[in-house]
Amino acid sequence: MDKPEKFHWRIPWKGIALTFMVSMAALVIVVWKMANPMAVLHELGEFPLPFFFGALFFVLGAWIVDGQRIGLLARAAGHPIPWWQLAILLGAANFLTLVTPFAGGGGALVVYFLYRQGLKGSTATAVVMAGGLAGQFSLACLGLVMASTLTNVPSDLADYFRAMQIGAVVYAGAILALLFLILRSERFFQWVFRKKSSSRPAKWLEEFRSAMRLLVVERRGHYWGCRAVAFLYYGVYYTGSFLLLTGFGVYTPWIRYAVAVLFGVAPVFSPIPGGAGLSEGIAWVVLDGVLSPDLLSTFIVLWRTVVFYIPILLGGTIFAVMAMKWASKVILPEESDHTRG
């Protein structure tokens, strides 16, 4: 029998370039229309470097923390993975998250990585789904905690934090409802597959739901640990924006951190990769009147550099290396599935 043709994994350079162009265009418009570019360059030179590098340290260090969110669930599924491999993986996944709409591109890479580590496709998907829901639930909890514990909030910020509080409750409720649907709603899935109970998709879905029950119900200790790690991840990640704001000396520390959380939530719900434009607009609206146009533009440039451009460059490099390495060893449909004995 002829040897099957080798599959070549092509890196979507055009999409990556388009994402960079859209984000840079949004940044240029904000700076050019709202401030004096030369004044912004001057302020960039005056910004204290310890705050910049400290912010970058926390943003990149969050990859290590986030890796353990997946690591806990992989261990619960019987496949422990070294922490450093997960940190590298999450760096590449973060790159895909930043260049895809609704920050949703990194999950597929993690599923594929876990599959290559020996997990069945349904189990790998369950690990990523359970971990993703845990992460989003923790994000909602962080937003709720920050919005509910603030005191002496400036009047111009009160409405934003009230909206974040309401949104966090609604979002957490939606996540719990989805989790309940996956785990408990037998009738729904029986109705969907009532005429295809022996079909391949139905079997895959049942395996997926069994893996979800294992991770969320039977290994609930691991799952609560996953939620705690996810909460810590967002706490570490938003410290980067907090330090940048600290460099400008705005607000009290607790309000300053709440503002950092508010900025960080926007890209998650944006259909534009990386939240380009939306994030800048929110930053401008919230900080308008607190910082002068030149200082505000300087903050946006620094913020975008720390949370978007540098992670894309580093994460994209990691992803490119991983893709080239995997391309020559990809599991082909004609080959035996290594996850089935």
Order of alpha helices (4+ residues) and beta strands (2+ residues): alpha-alpha-alpha-alpha-alpha-alpha-alpha-alpha-alpha-alpha-alpha-alpha-alpha-alpha
